Amino acid sequence: MVDLERASMTEPTQQPKILIVDDMPANIKMLVHSLRGEFDISVATNGVNALRLTESGNPDLVLLDIMMPKMDGYEVCRRLKANPNTKNIPIIFITAMDEESDETKGLELGAVDYITKPFSLPIVQSRVRTHLGLKQARERIELQNEELEMRNRFIRNTFGRYMSDEVVNSILDTPEGLRLGGEKKEVTVMMTDLRGFTALSERLSPEEVVNVLNQYLEAMTEIIMKYNGTINEFLGDGILTFFGAPVTRDDDAQRAVACALEMLQAMTHVNARNRAHGYPELSMGIGINTGSVVAGNIGSERRSKYAVVGAAINLTARIESYTVGGQLFLSENTLSKCGNLLRIDDQLKVSPKGVPEPITIYLVGGIGAPFNIQLPTPEEQVLDTLANSITIKIATLQGKDAGTETHEGRIVKLSKNQAEIETTLPLDRLDNVKMLIWDQTEAVNVEFFGKVTKAVNAEQPLPRITFTAIPPALELLIKQQTA
């Protein structure tokens, strides 16, 4: 005899679970006998018990009669499909109701199949196996989709911190998007750097350094994302960004310039926040260049990143090194891509290291429609002539290192961020210099840095230096001398 409420099971198995719902003992006996060896069988003899066993037992498939006491099979099917916990369980109707309208109603309610009585046991077995196989396939697909969504979330969380949503979507939509390898592309590269941040960081606590840097990077990242730039790297206080990879657009160079100008404008707000927290003000220089690079996923299978490499990156860094705070220099390649949109405030002939011929770089002060971003027009600073000149020692910088030749000098004119000096050290425009104020009588020892922005010529009797970092002691001295 068959237990009509539960087929006998000697021990738990990993077999697929089938719930048979029928009020006819003969039908139940036939189905249990046919399916028991392959499946874990439970039985309900009415619709109410069917719902209870389905919700508690979580069967993999339900064989459901229609005409039953207490609740018919249609209502059982409707309720199971309305319940989020049971809606995905396949339901096969096995019934004597053989009208086409009956079958249509059952399928419309969500059943996957409809078998009429008297039924063939081999057909029942075949249909059960087929729909269990389809269910397992759907579950595998759902699991793969969940894993894919987890992967995509990881990519969004990782790449989304450095790229715009549009760029991340491009990577996700490309089947080859995360494979190692690259392609040659023309991109516009932007390099930013904070002037004097290394010296500044030595005067702040580690927590303050991180806070200042994070406030700056957060503001700059928002702007870069706005213009669909891809952040290649945070280089301490610098940012390496490119436009044109992985997505290339006709206005890559124009967006890069507009982005840089808006970043320079945003430094006003960054410094306002710094002042509110008692932090020093920051000054940023930006260089932009357009050229050919290799762009792609670079690294190993264990660790890789989307990046660009090539000589165009190095040239961008060289161009940026000619800036003082608040300046944007770009290459002729980028200028040609922007047409007549740009306001050019100055141009310089320079000889960057590693470049065989001199190049011209351009100081940009604004960009027209559709961006319409303008920096204040540079004004000639008036320097105060000092009643008592300030004695200094001065040396040119070679890269990050001071040259071996140190000269005496005197600051004879001074403003809030510039000085004119008398010295025997030959100085050319754009030379980087290190200076030291040393007064033994007052025990003053102040080190600071600058860039030569005006060399000696017929109209300029003394070299003019723009300070790139102003330590507090120098700031106090400037206030005293220019008051």
ZIPEMO-V798055 format. One record per helix or strand. SS is the DSSP state (h for helix, s for strand). FROM is the first residue (numbers start at 1). LEN is the number of residues. If there is no record, write none. Layout:
((SS/FROM/LEN) (SS/FROM/LEN))
This chain:
((s/17/5) (h/25/11) (s/40/5) (h/47/11) (s/61/4) (h/73/10) (s/90/6) (h/100/9) (s/113/4) (h/121/39) (h/165/9) (s/180/15) (h/197/5) (h/206/21) (s/230/6) (s/238/6) (h/252/25) (s/284/16) (s/304/6) (h/311/11) (s/328/4) (h/332/6) (s/342/9) (s/359/9) (s/373/2) (s/384/15) (s/401/2) (s/407/8) (s/418/6) (s/432/8) (s/444/11) (s/463/7) (h/472/11))
